[in-house]
Amino acid sequence: MSDVARVFVAIGVMAILIALYIGSYVLNKRTKKPEGCKDFASSCSGCAVTSCSHNPLKEE
């Protein structure tokens, strides 16, 4: 296989991966929250995990 063909195959594979990522992101955003799903963020009092987005120290 020539070098040009390898470049096009690599670009094609990357384009497919990016399209799959964007497609799954959009479909996930459109999905509604299931019934009975609890919201634990409001009852979070904080813990040692500082990287958590619900940690009270992250609130501005």
N, C-alpha and C positions, 0 to 999 in steps of 0.2 A: 504494500500500500504506500502511496506517495505521501510526502510530508504535507502537502496541501489537503489531501483527503483526511489525514489524521487531525489536522487543525479543525476542519469542518465537523468531524465526528465529535471532537472535544467540545466545540461550541454548541453543537446540537444537544449533547448530553447535559451540559450546563443549562441550556435554555429549558429543557424538559424538567430538570430539577427545580429551577426557579419557578416555572409555571405550576408545578405540583405544590410548592410551598405557598404561593400566592392563592391558589385555588383552595387549599385546605384552610388557610387563614380566613378567607372570605366565607366559606361554608361554616366554619366554627363561629364566626361572628353572627351569622344569621340564625343559629340554633338557639331556641328559647330554653330558659332554665327549667328543668323538670319540676313537676309538682312535688312538694315535700322536701325540696332542697333547702337546707338550713344555711343561714348567713352567720358564719362564725366570726366575721370581722367585727361586728358590733359588740360582741361579748369578749373580745380579746383584751386581756389585761396586761399583756406583754410577757415576754419570756427572754431567754438568753440568746435566741436566734435574732441577731440584729440585721440579717439580710432579708428577713421577712417583710413583705410590703405592708402587713397589718400591724407591725410593731409600733406602739405609741410614740417611740422616739423618732419615727420617720415622718410623723404628721407635722405640718407646718402651721 
